[in-house]
Amino acid sequence: MVASTLRHALMGAALGLAALMASAPVQAQSDPAASYPNKPIKLIVPFAAGGGNDIFARLVGAKASEYLGQQFIIENRPAAGGRVAAEFVIQQPADGYTLFVGASGVMSIAAAIYPKLPYHPTKNFMPLAMIASFPLILVSSPNIPVKTVAELVAYGKANPDKSNYAHTSAAFLIPAEILKLGTGLPATGVPVKSSAEMVQCVMQDLCSFTFTDGPPAIPQINDGKVRALAVTGSERSSELPDTPSMVEAGFPDVNVKIWAGFFAPAGTPPAIARKLEDAMQKAVRDPEVSAKLKAMAVNPGRVSSDEFRKIIDADIESYLAVVKKANLTFE
């Protein structure tokens, strides 16, 4: 009797274990976040290597990979001011393995100025984490006789054949066009593939000026290879304390502040999005990462994904007003 009871107990335990093991794959399949990530994650950067977004992706991505246990692979896809890369990402599976490093120019500004844009920053994308927000820096070549914004305008009017500016997306084109409209400055836009190339264009005297982000510009400013004339907005940058704001320089309409952040295609499972947001938020807040971001004249982004989404939607409305006021038209 005891032996029979023991036999039944053992058989019952074995059947229970078998049932548990059989159900495990089903549970794993129903919860894709349980094993996420189990392979490297692609970060699509819409500009060439060496620009601000590329630098951000490599810096923050390296730290975020420590929290997720998988490597982030950077893939640069520069074309059409970043819009081609954005379209590529929304066509990928929403499984958390292809993400986008989006910036204001490709996202909120593009949504405001291109009426036929085939994607929307908060409808076709899921904002995960803001990397940084920052003003733009107006830089000129040290080989032309200008040290202020007013002198740059005067130089351009006196030398229209030498007056041009580099841009890689709408974020860098908008402030230049606003400056032109407000002053009568004659200047032709020269499209390039990254903000690093924008700075190089000025350094090589192929362009007389550009509005750029901090990462590729700060080292060249410090080395005297380009000259900082002003930063957009009303406040000076802590990394450029001797450089006036555009308001101080007498050009208050040139008030553009941009951001960069991580995005996933819309439809990404919420549990996977939460894992990504958590890792990226921790990475941005890491003291070493924050210090490196600040050294590039940017402010580390420390907002939730919901707050980031609200910022983007508000930016679109704000830039729509700017485009209307400045009477700018884009195809």
Secondary structure as GFF3:
##gff-version 3
##sequence-region A 1 331
A	DSSP	alpha_helix	2	30	.	.	.	ID=ss1
A	DSSP	three_ten_helix	32	35	.	.	.	ID=ss2
A	DSSP	beta_strand	41	45	.	.	.	ID=ss3
A	DSSP	alpha_helix	52	68	.	.	.	ID=ss4
A	DSSP	beta_strand	72	76	.	.	.	ID=ss5
A	DSSP	three_ten_helix	80	82	.	.	.	ID=ss6
A	DSSP	alpha_helix	83	90	.	.	.	ID=ss7
A	DSSP	beta_strand	98	103	.	.	.	ID=ss8
A	DSSP	alpha_helix	108	113	.	.	.	ID=ss9
A	DSSP	beta_strand	125	135	.	.	.	ID=ss10
A	DSSP	beta_strand	137	140	.	.	.	ID=ss11
A	DSSP	alpha_helix	149	158	.	.	.	ID=ss12
A	DSSP	three_ten_helix	160	162	.	.	.	ID=ss13
A	DSSP	beta_strand	164	167	.	.	.	ID=ss14
A	DSSP	alpha_helix	170	183	.	.	.	ID=ss15
A	DSSP	beta_strand	188	191	.	.	.	ID=ss16
A	DSSP	alpha_helix	195	203	.	.	.	ID=ss17
A	DSSP	beta_strand	209	212	.	.	.	ID=ss18
A	DSSP	alpha_helix	214	222	.	.	.	ID=ss19
A	DSSP	beta_strand	227	231	.	.	.	ID=ss20
A	DSSP	beta_strand	257	265	.	.	.	ID=ss21
A	DSSP	alpha_helix	270	285	.	.	.	ID=ss22
A	DSSP	alpha_helix	287	294	.	.	.	ID=ss23
A	DSSP	beta_strand	299	300	.	.	.	ID=ss24
A	DSSP	alpha_helix	305	326	.	.	.	ID=ss25
###
